Amino acid sequence: MTTSTPIDVPRAFAASYGAHGAAERAWIARLPALGAEFLDRWALRPDGPARYGMASLVLPVRRPDGTPAALKLQQAREETEGAAIGLRAWGGNGIVRLLDHDEASATLLLERLDAARPLSAVPDDTEALRTLAELMARLVAVPAPPGLRRLADVAGAMLDQAPRDVGALRDPAERELVRRCPSAVAELLGESGDRLLHWDLHYDNILAGEREPWLAIDPEPLAGDPGFELMPALRNRWDEVVATGDVRRAVLRRFDLLTEVVGLDRERAAGWTLGRVLQNSLWEIEDGESALEPDQVAIATALLEHRM
């Protein structure tokens, strides 16, 4: 029986997440009671204002012994169902530590990190990128455990979807660009990898911690080739890439640093990154977009020229 007072859900989060559809609005309506339920179940007490991202609410809490922690509330869906599996496999090595988990609701109790100090606050981009790459190398060194989505299946579905969806792009040059991506993926599909991937490792998904200077958060675990991990890092601080005046050179500088530190074959990594361009493009088309984001075009162009 729940005895805690229902938690407060920030209006901005409720509005933005609820705009996705009826299922999301229903989850938002249940969220205050859901939060109270887990405060009771795990004997937690609130310890500050809630924070939120695109799809989750994180409440700073303290455990019965006074240890700080973070209660993460998120809707159970395909993107979240593997999070606990991945976090257990990593065991806190380079990533936030899992303290408890409720599978039915996808609720996580996590080690508390410093949400006010993301890696994006580091002013030197090379330093930040190297820090991210070093964490990535540790994360992808772990074999993927059973029960996760597989890159082979994700990539196969993309290859099936691409021929019928790419025509929705308005610009013929963009259509041609995206049509070149599936061939790069098809070459690699038979060896899609077995490493544990984070899938969304960018500067704002790395926070300062106490037991380590920096730790990753918010994984969407996938079993596959580490080359599929690079795209979010390539897109970090895109305005700074544009400001260099030589976007191709800036993209390849980032790509070279990432592949060197993580220890990846550059050709395979380029192919799988083109796979991410394809994935992102198909998502945008599904959302009704008829044009690609400029960073997608620039990254794909740089890597396709690199492969020639």
Stockholm file with secondary structure:
# STOCKHOLM 1.0

chainA/1-308         MTTSTPIDVPRAFAASYGAHGAAERAWIARLPALGAEFLDRWALRPDGPARYGMASLVLPVRRPDGTPAALKLQQAREETEGAAIGLRAWGGNGIVRLLDHDEASATLLLERLDAARPLSAVPDDTEALRTLAELMARLVAVPAPPGLRRLADVAGAMLDQAPRDVGALRDPAERELVRRCPSAVAELLGESGDRLLHWDLHYDNILAGEREPWLAIDPEPLAGDPGFELMPALRNRWDEVVATGDVRRAVLRRFDLLTEVVGLDRERAAGWTLGRVLQNSLWEIEDGESALEPDQVAIATALLEHRM
#=GR chainA/1-308 SS CCCSCCCCCCHHHHHHHHTTCHHHHHHHHHHHHHHHHHHHHTTCEECSCCEECSSEEEEEEECTTSCEEEEEEECCSTTTTTHHHHHHHHTTSSBCCEEEEETTTTEEEEECCEEEEEGGGCSCHHHHHHHHHHHHHHHHTSBCCTTSCBHHHHHHHHHHHHHHHGGGCSCHHHHHHHHHHHHHHHHHGGGCCCEEECSCCCGGGEEECSSSSEEECCCCCEEECGGGGCHHHHTTTHHHHHHTSCHHHHHHHHHHHHHHHHTCCHHHHHHHHHHHHHHHHHHHHHTTCCSCCHHHHHHHHHHHHHHC
#=GC SS_cons         CCCSCCCCCCHHHHHHHHTTCHHHHHHHHHHHHHHHHHHHHTTCEECSCCEECSSEEEEEEECTTSCEEEEEEECCSTTTTTHHHHHHHHTTSSBCCEEEEETTTTEEEEECCEEEEEGGGCSCHHHHHHHHHHHHHHHHTSBCCTTSCBHHHHHHHHHHHHHHHGGGCSCHHHHHHHHHHHHHHHHHGGGCCCEEECSCCCGGGEEECSSSSEEECCCCCEEECGGGGCHHHHTTTHHHHHHTSCHHHHHHHHHHHHHHHHTCCHHHHHHHHHHHHHHHHHHHHHTTCCSCCHHHHHHHHHHHHHHC
//
